[in-house]
Amino acid sequence: MPELYYKFIDWKAKGWLFFGAMPEWLLMLVASLIPIGIILAVFPGIFAFTTLAERKILGRIQNRYGPNRVGPVGLLQPIADGLKMVIKEDIIPKRADKLLHFLAPVAFCIPVLLIYAVLPFGKNIIPADLDIGVLFVFAIGSGTTLAVFAAGWSGRNKYSLLGAMRGVAQMISYEIPLILSVMTVIMVVGSLSTTKIVEAQTGGITSWFVFTPWGFVGFLIFTLAAIAEAARSPFDIPEAESEIIAGYHTEYSGFKWAVLQMAEYLSAIAMAGVGAALFLGGWSGPGVNIPYVGVALSIFYFIAKMMGIVLIMIWIRGTWPRLRVDQLMALAWKLLLPLSLFNIFVAGAWYYAKQHGHNFGAWIGSAVVLLLAYFLLSRFTQQASIEKRTYKFARLS
C-alpha cells in the first residue's frame, strides 16, 4: 500500500479539507493513481531530455556540436523528435503478426515503468514500499525478454528474428551476474526492501556499500550487466546495423519504434536508480534530516546519483567500440559470473570479520582476495595471441 494512503487516512481522521468526507476506497484509489501519474508524467520527460544530453555529449566526444538548431542551443529537439514520431507513417509488413507487432512495444514498456514503483526517490518517498522490492525489480524486469522476442518474431523478417535471438541470449546471460551482484547487498543488510537497504547506508558517505571492496566489485558488475541488459553500446549486439540492419527494431516505424526506444532508455535509467539505491546510498547525504528542506535534498541526491550512473553509461558508449558476439558471451560467462559468485563469499567473510571487530583486516583482506580473483579469472578470458601475418608475392620470371 502506498505510504500516501496512510497519510490520507490520517488527514481523514483529522477532518482536513475534503479528505474527511471521502470514503476509504476512494482514498486508496487516489493514493495509488497519484504516484502512477507522476511516474508517467516525469520519467518520459526525463527520457526525452536524456536523449538530448546523450546526443550533445557524444557530439563533443566526437568533436562535433550535436543538436543545436531547434530552440535555444537545441533544447526543443526532443519535442520536434516526438512530433515527428507521432505523425510518421506506421508501416506494418504484410506477413507480420499484426496483434503481436502492436503488443510487443507495450509489453516492453509496462514492466520497465513498474520498476520505478519500488525506487526510493527520497526520504519516505517511494510509490510502493514492498518488503520484496529488489525481488520485484528482477521478477518484473525479466518480462522484457519476452517482449524483445515478440518484437523480432512478429515482423516475419529473418533479420528481426536474428536480432531478437541475440537480444534474448544477451539478456539471459547478463541477468545472472546482475542478480548475483545484488546478492551481496541483500546478505549484508538482511532485507529485500529498497528502503531498508538505503537506510543501512545513511551513516555518512563512508557507509555507502560502493566504498567496500565487495561493494565496489558488485557495483562494477551491476553497471556492466545493466548496460548489457539495456543493449547499450558496447553491448548493442542486437542492433548491429552492419550485420542485421536494426535487429528487432527493423520492422518498426513511427510511434511504435519510439515506444521501443523509450522503453530501452527508461530501462537504463531505472537500473541506474536501482544501482544508486543499492550501492551509492540512495537518497542519503548531508542535510537530509533537516525539517522540510531535507526531503527536497534527499530527492536531489537520489536523482543526481541516478543521472550520474546514466552519464557513465553515455561516456562508455562514446569511448568503447562494440564487442563481438563471442567476446560478449565470454565476458558474461567466463568473467562476470564467476567473479560475482566469488564476491558473495568475500562479502560473507567480510561481514563475519567485521562482526568480530576486525574492520581494517576485513577491508584489506577482501580487497586483496578480490584483486587476485580478478587477475586469475582474466587469464581465462584472454584470447590467444594472433600470429603476425606474412605476405608472399608471386615471383616474376
N, C-alpha and C positions, 0 to 999 in steps of 0.2 A: 504494500500500500504506500503511495507517495507520502512523504513527510508533510506535504502541503495539506493533505486531507485532515491530519490530526490538528494542524493549525486552524483549519476551517471549523472543526468540531469545537475547539477551544473558543473561537470567536462566536460560534453559535450559542455556547453555554453562557457567554457574557452578554449576548443580545446585541452584538455590534452590527450596525448598519442593517443590511438586508440578510445577513447570514443567520440571524435568529429566526427568520421566517422560512428559511429553505429546508426542505426535508433532507435527511442524511444521504439518500440515494443520489440526489442532485448535487450535494456537496462532493460526493465521491466521483461523480461524472466530471464535474468542473475541475476537481483536483487532478484528474487523470488527463483531461484534454489540454490543460494549460502547459504542462511540460512537453506534450506531443506537439502543440502548436509552436512552442519556442524552438524545439529541435528542427521542425520542418521549415521554420522561417529563417533561423540563424545560420544553420550549417550549409544549406545550399548556397547562401550568400558567401560564406567563408570559402566554399569550394570555388566559386566564380572568381574571387579576387586572389585565391591561391594560385589559380592557373595564370593570372596576370603576373603575379610576383615571380612565378617559376619561369615564365617566358622572358621576363626582364632580366632575371638573374642569369639564366642560361645565355641570354644575349650578351651580357657583359663578360661572362666566362669565355664566350666565343668571339669576343672583340666586335660586337655589333650592338645596336641600340635596343632591339626588341620592339614591341608595340608602342607607338608614340604618336599616332595620327588621330585616334578617336578620343576626343575630350582632352583636357589638360594632361600633358605627359602620358596620354594613353589610358587614363583611369576609367574611361567609359567603354573600353574594349570588351569586357565581359558582357555588357548589355547588348552591344552590337552582335557579338557571337551568339548570345541567347536568342535574339530576334531572328538571326539567320537560321538557326536550327529549327525554330518554330515554323517558319514559313517555307522551309526547304521541302521538296517533294519526298514523300515516304515511298520508296520503291521496294516492293516485295517480289522476290523471284517467283516465277510461275509455278515451279515444282516445290516450293517451300511449304512447310507445315505452318500455315498462317496463324493458328492459335498459339502454337509453341513459339513461333517467331515474335509474337506480341508479348507473351507472358515472360520470356526469358529476361528482358531488361528489368521488368517489375520484380521478378523473383530475385534478381541480383541486388536490387536497391533496398528492398524491405529488410533483409537480415542486417545489412550494414547500418541502417538507421536505428534498428533496435539495439545495437551495441551501445549507442550514445545514452540509452536509458540507465545504464549502470555506471556511468562515468561520474566521479565526484568532482563537479566543476568548481566547487568552493566549499568553505566550511559550512556543514549542514545543508548543502545544496546538491542534491542528487535526485534525479527523477524517480528512480526505483531503487531503494536501498535493500538489495537482496543479500541474504546470507551466503548465497552461492553465486555472487556476482561474477567472479573470474570464470567459473564453470559455465555460466550463462553466455559469456563473451565467446568462448570457443565452441560451445554447442550450437549457438545460433549462427556463428560465423561460418561454420562448416557447410551451411546451406548454399553458400555462394558457389561451391564446387559444382553442384548440380545445375545451377543457373548458367555457368560457363559452358558446361557440356551441352545443355539445351540450346544455347545460342549458336554453338557451332553445328549441332546436328540439324536444327530446324531449317537452315539455309539450303540443304541438299547440295552443298558445294564441298568438294574434296579438300580445298584449302582451308575452308572454315572448320571442317571436321579435324584436320591435322592440327590446326591451331588450338582447337578445344581439347584434343587429346594431350597436347603439350601442356596446356594450362592445367588440366586435371592432374597430370603426373607431377607437375611442379608444385601445385598447391598441396597435394597429399604428402609429398616428400618433405616440404619445409614446414608443414603443420606439426610434425612430430618434434623437431628441435625447438619450435616455437613454444609448444606446450611444456616441454621438459625444462626450458629455460625459466619458466614461471614457477615450476615446482619448488625451486629453492626458496622463493619468497613465501610461498604458502607454508612450507615446512617451518621456516623461522618465525613467522607471525602466528601460525596455527589457526588460520582462518581463510575462507574463500571470499570474504566480504571486501570489496574495494575500499569501503570507508574505513574499516579496521586496519587495512594494510597501510593506508595513508596516515592514520593516527599513530601507527607504530613508528613513523618516520618524522614525528613532529618535535623531536628533541634538539633541533638545530640542523644545520647543513651537514654536519658530520654523521648524523643519524640516517641520512639517505642511503639506501642499500647500494647505490652505484659506487659509493666510496668504500665498499668492502671488496676484497678480491673476487669472491664468488658472485657478488652483485654486479661488478664491472664486467666480468666474463658473461654473466647471464644477460646483461643489457646489450652487449655486442651481439650475442647470438640472437636475442629477441629482435633487435633492429634489422639485422641482415635477413632473418626469416620473415619479418613483417614486410620488408621491401619485396622479397620474392613472392610472398602471398599476394601482394597488390600488383604483381607483374610489372614492376617499375625497373628501369634501367639500373644496373646492368643485367637484370634478370628478366628482361622483356622478351623472352624467347617466344611466347605465344603470339607476339605481334611482329615477328621478324619480317619486315616488308620485303627484304631482299630474297626471302625464301618462300614465304607463304602469304604474300600480299599483306593482309592485315589480320590474319588469324581469324578468331571467331567474330571479329567486327566486320569481316569482308562484306557480308550481305546486308549490313545495316546502314541506314542513312537517316538524315533528318533528326527528328526528336528522339527516336529510339536510340540512335547512335549517341546522342547527347546524354541520355539517361545512363547508358553503359559507361560512358566516360565519367559521369558524375559519381556513379557507384564505385568506380575504381579509386577516384580521388578521395571520396568520403571514407572508403575502407582504409586508405593510407592514413588519413587524418585521425580516424577512430583508433587505429592501432598505435598511433603516436600518443594519443590520450591515454591508452592503456599502459604504454611504456612509461609515461610521465607519472602515472599513479603508482605503478608497481616499483619503479626503480629510482625516480627522481623526487620522491616526497610529495607528489600531487600538488595540492593547494598549500602545503606548508611553506612558511617563510617568515621573515621578520614582520612583526606588527599584526599578525592575523588574529590576535586575541584582543586588540583594541576594539571597544564597542563601536558598532556601526561602520567605522572605517575598515575594520578587519575583514568583514565579509567581502567588500569590494577588492581589497588587497589579495584575498585568497583566490578570488576569481581571476584576477590579473596574473597571479603566479602560475595558476594551472594553465591558462591559455598561453602564457609566454613559454612555459616548458614544452607544451604540446607543439606549438609552432616552431620551437627550436629544433625538435626532432624532425619536423617536416622540412626545415631548412637543411638539415643534414642529408635527408633523402634527395633534395634538389641538388645539393652540392655533389653528392655521389653520382647522380645522373649526368651532371655536366663534366665529370672528370674521368669516370671509369668506362672503358669500352664494354660492349656486350660480350657475355660469355657464350661459349659453345654449349650445346646440349649436354655433352659428356662432362664438361667442366662444371656445369650447373648441378648435375646429379652427384658428381664426385664431391663437391663442396658440402652438399647436404648429408650424404650417407657416410662419407669417409672422415669428415672433419667435425661438422657441427653436431651431428647425432652423438658420436662417442664423447665429444667434449662436453656436451650438455649432460650426458649421463654421469660422467666423471665429476662434473661440477656439483651434482646433487650430493655425492658422497663427501666432497670437500665442504659443502655448506653444512652438512650434518656434523662433521668433525669440528668445524669452526664453532658451531653453536654449542657443542658439548664442551669444548675447551673454554669458551667464554663463560659458560655457567660455572666453571670451576676457577674462575678468576684469572685465566691466562689470556688476557686480551691482546697484548703485544705479540706473544708467541703464536696465538691463533691467526693473527693478521699476517705475520711474516711467513709462517709455515704454509698457510693456504696459498699465499701468493707464489711461493717457490714451487709448490707442488703443481699448481695450475700452469705455470710457465713451462715446467718440464713436460707436462702432459701435452701442451700445445706443440712444443718442438718435436716431440716424438710422433704425434699424430700427423703433423705437417709433412713429415718424411714419407708417409704413406700416400699422401695426395700429390706429391711431386711427380710430374710426368718424366718419362725417360728423355734424356737429352737427345736432340735431333742432330744427327751427324751432318757435318758440313757437306753441301752438295758439290760434286766435282763435275765439270763440264768437259765433254770430249768433242772435238771438232774433226770433221772428215778431212783427211789429207788430200791435197790437190796433187795429182800425179802429173 
